[in-house]
Amino acid sequence: MKTYRAALTIGGAVAVLVGAVGCTSGDGDAKAEGASPSTKTLTCDASGFAWSGTRREIRLTGTSDLLHYSGKGELVAVVKDGDQHYAPNVSGTSARLSAAQVIKALGTHLKTAQPLAGPGEMAVTDTQNAFHDDTGQRRGAYYAWNSVTVVTADFTHPCAVGNGHVVTWETTGTGLLSCANRVTWTAGDEKDQATARVIHEAAVKVCPEGSGATRAPREAV
């Protein structure tokens, strides 16, 4: 279990990082070298992907202990990672079709604002946002959390080995809220509603039973 030290503001989100390719046969090189057409080389391009079952899901990755704020100075939260870590994984790759190519192609297909996380990029939140008394927050109990937006999809491709599957991530988030406040979301905003569910999950783990934040989330009025 890894522990991350962060001074957090109320709410907040941290965007993150990284992560395109059909097979065609070409004999240009073979002809140029006088080779037989039977030695044609196989190349892969983005036109060969067929995607299905694409899904985005915001998941809780860590919470702080219950925090007690005096109403003055800076509140520092230690957010502890859970046991589940999110490293991109792709099945169905081959010598002609790499995991990085597949993830990049998925990002293009989904029109993501930022590249999806590529091979080896762990979903880790590391923030240094200050929570000071000049924010006007009242004294009381608070909780902090980390989250990640996981992206999954199935695909077929002429260069793949059988049917492929992708698990990667798009963004991470972090935030801090009062246990006294019920979690709400903006009406008609599905992403905001999904985020509210994760924040509520964190509140139930940390805040005293009966606190406003432990009540079921609702639409903002």
Secondary structure as UniProt FT lines:
FT   STRAND          3..7
FT   STRAND          13..14
FT   STRAND          23..26
FT   HELIX           28..32
FT   TURN            33..34
FT   HELIX           37..39
FT   STRAND          41..44
FT   HELIX           46..48
FT   STRAND          50..63
FT   STRAND          67..69
FT   STRAND          76..81
FT   STRAND          89..91
FT   TURN            95..96
FT   HELIX           99..110
FT   TURN            119..120
FT   HELIX           133..135
FT   STRAND          140..156
FT   TURN            158..159
FT   STRAND          164..178
FT   TURN            179..180
FT   STRAND          184..185
FT   TURN            187..188
FT   HELIX           190..206
FT   TURN            209..210
FT   HELIX           212..214
FT   STRAND          218..219
//
